[in-house]
C-alpha cells in the first residue's frame, strides 16, 4: 500500500498542472460536451502510458530521441492550430453559449483529446520515462502497486476536473466569460507550441 500511495502522490504532482489536456477537459466539462468520453480517454491513455513505463518502454523512448522529436513537431503543429481555433472562437461571443453553435461531435471531442494527449511529448517524458523509472525503484510487486497508485491519481483528477467544471456553468452563461476562457486557452496552446519548437532549435 505504501507503494500505491507513493504512486498516487507522484501521479498527482505531475498531472495537476495547467496544460493543453487539462484545459480541454475543463472546457468540455463547462460546456457539458461529451464529458464522460473525454474523461475516459484521458484516464485510459494515462493507464496505458503508465503501464508501458513500468514495463520498461521508458528505456526505449529515452534511447530513441528522434521519435520524441517527431512527436514534438506534430504536437507543436496541432497545438498551434488548436490555439488559433480557440482565439477565433473568442471573436464570436454570440456562439459561445452552453449547448449552442459551438457544440462538437463525440468523434471530434475524442479525436481532439487523443491528439492533445498522444501528440504531447511531455506525456512520454513524464508518464512513461519518469513514472516508469520511479516505479522500477520499487521492489517486486511494489512497482505495479506504484503504477496503480499513479493510475488512480489520473482517474481522480480527470473525473474531478471534468465533472466538477459544471460548478462554473453559472459564470459561463455570459458570452464574455467564454471569450476570456477561449483567449486564455488560445494563448496557452500557442505558448506551449512555441515552447516545443524552441526546444528543437
C-alpha positions in Angstrom: 0.0 0.0 0.0 2.9 2.3 0.6 4.0 2.0 -3.0 0.4 2.7 -4.2 0.3 5.9 -2.0 3.6 7.0 -3.4 2.4 6.4 -6.9 -0.7 8.4 -6.1 1.3 11.3 -4.8 3.8 11.3 -7.8 0.9 11.0 -10.2 -1.0 14.0 -8.8 2.2 16.1 -8.7 2.6 15.6 -12.4 -0.9 15.8 -13.6 -2.3 18.7 -11.5 -0.9 21.4 -13.7 -2.1 23.8 -16.3 -1.6 22.2 -19.7 -3.3 21.5 -23.0 -5.0 18.4 -21.9 -6.4 19.8 -18.7 -7.6 23.0 -20.5 -9.5 20.8 -23.0 -11.1 18.7 -20.2 -12.1 21.9 -18.3 -13.7 23.4 -21.4 -15.6 20.2 -22.2 -16.8 20.0 -18.6 -18.0 23.6 -18.5 -19.8 23.2 -21.9 -21.2 19.8 -20.9 -20.0 18.3 -24.1 -19.1 14.5 -24.1 -17.6 14.8 -20.6 -17.7 11.0 -20.0 -15.9 10.2 -23.3 -13.2 12.9 -22.8 -12.5 11.9 -19.2 -12.4 8.2 -20.2 -9.9 8.9 -23.0 -7.6 10.7 -20.6 -7.8 8.0 -17.9 -7.3 5.1 -20.2 -4.5 6.9 -22.1 -2.7 7.6 -18.8 -3.2 4.0 -17.7 -1.7 2.7 -20.9 1.3 5.1 -20.7 2.0 4.4 -17.1 1.8 0.6 -17.6 4.2 1.0 -20.6 6.6 3.0 -18.5 6.6 0.4 -15.7 7.0 -2.4 -18.2 10.2 -0.8 -19.5 9.1 1.1 -22.6 10.5 4.3 -21.0 14.0 3.0 -21.6 13.2 2.5 -25.3 11.8 6.1 -25.5 14.9 7.6 -23.9 17.2 5.7 -26.3 15.4 6.9 -29.4 15.2 10.7 -29.1 14.3 11.0 -32.8 10.9 9.5 -32.0 10.3 12.2 -29.4 11.4 14.8 -31.9 8.8 13.7 -34.4 6.1 13.7 -31.8 7.2 17.2 -30.7 6.9 18.6 -34.2 3.4 17.0 -34.7 2.4 18.2 -31.2 3.6 21.8 -31.8 1.6 21.9 -35.1 -1.6 20.6 -33.5 -1.3 22.9 -30.5 -0.8 25.9 -32.8 -3.9 25.0 -34.9 -6.0 24.4 -31.7 -4.8 27.7 -30.2 -5.7 29.7 -33.3 -9.1 28.0 -33.3 -9.7 29.0 -29.7 -8.8 32.6 -30.5 -11.1 32.5 -33.5 -14.0 31.3 -31.2 -13.3 34.2 -28.9 -14.1 36.6 -31.7 -17.7 35.4 -31.9 -19.3 35.7 -28.4 -22.7 35.0 -29.8 -21.8 31.4 -30.5 -20.4 30.8 -27.0 -23.5 29.6 -25.1 -23.6 26.2 -23.5 -25.0 23.7 -25.9 -25.1 26.3 -28.6 -23.4 26.6 -32.0 -20.0 25.6 -30.7 -21.2 22.1 -29.9 -18.9 19.4 -31.2 -19.5 15.8 -32.2 -18.4 13.0 -29.9 -15.9 11.8 -32.5 -14.4 15.3 -32.8 -14.1 15.6 -29.0 -12.5 12.2 -28.7 -10.1 12.8 -31.6 -9.0 16.2 -30.1 -8.5 14.7 -26.7 -6.4 11.8 -28.2 -4.3 14.3 -30.1 -3.7 16.6 -27.1 -2.7 13.5 -25.1 -0.6 11.4 -27.5 1.0 14.2 -29.5 2.3 15.8 -26.3 6.0 14.8 -25.9 5.9 15.7 -22.2 3.5 12.8 -21.7 6.2 10.4 -22.7 8.9 12.1 -20.7 6.7 12.5 -17.6 4.4 9.5 -17.6 6.5 6.9 -19.4 10.1 7.7 -18.6 9.8 9.5 -15.2 7.0 7.5 -13.7 8.4 4.3 -15.1 11.8 4.9 -13.7 10.5 5.8 -10.2 8.2 2.8 -10.2 11.0 0.5 -11.1 12.9 1.6 -8.0 10.2 -0.3 -6.0 11.0 -3.9 -5.3 9.0 -6.8 -6.7 5.3 -6.3 -7.0 5.8 -2.8 -5.5 6.3 -1.2 -8.9 2.8 -2.3 -10.0 1.2 -1.1 -6.8 3.0 2.2 -7.6 1.6 2.1 -11.1 -1.9 1.5 -9.8 -1.5 4.5 -7.4 -0.4 6.7 -10.4 -3.3 5.5 -12.4 -5.6 6.2 -9.5 -4.3 9.8 -9.4 -5.2 10.2 -13.1 -8.7 8.8 -12.6 -9.4 11.0 -9.6 -8.0 14.2 -11.2 -9.7 13.9 -14.6 -13.0 12.8 -13.1 -13.0 15.8 -10.6 -11.9 18.2 -13.3 -14.4 17.1 -16.0 -17.4 16.7 -13.8 -16.5 19.4 -11.3 -16.3 22.0 -14.1 -20.1 22.1 -14.2 -20.0 24.2 -11.0 -18.6 27.0 -13.2 -21.5 26.9 -15.6 -23.4 29.8 -14.0 -20.4 32.0 -14.7 -20.3 30.8 -18.3 -23.8 31.7 -19.2 -22.3 35.1 -20.1 -20.6 35.2 -23.6 -17.8 37.4 -22.2 -16.8 34.5 -19.8 -16.4 32.2 -22.8 -14.4 34.8 -24.6 -12.0 35.1 -21.7 -11.7 31.3 -21.4 -11.0 30.8 -25.1 -8.5 33.6 -25.2 -6.7 32.0 -22.2 -6.8 28.6 -23.9 -5.6 30.0 -27.2 -2.7 31.8 -25.6 -1.8 28.7 -23.5 -1.8 26.4 -26.6 0.3 28.8 -28.7 2.7 29.3 -25.8 3.1 25.5 -25.5 3.6 25.2 -29.2 6.3 27.9 -29.2 8.0 26.2 -26.2 8.1 22.9 -28.0 9.6 24.4 -31.2 12.1 26.4 -29.1 13.4 23.2 -27.6 14.1 21.7 -31.0 16.2 24.7 -32.1 
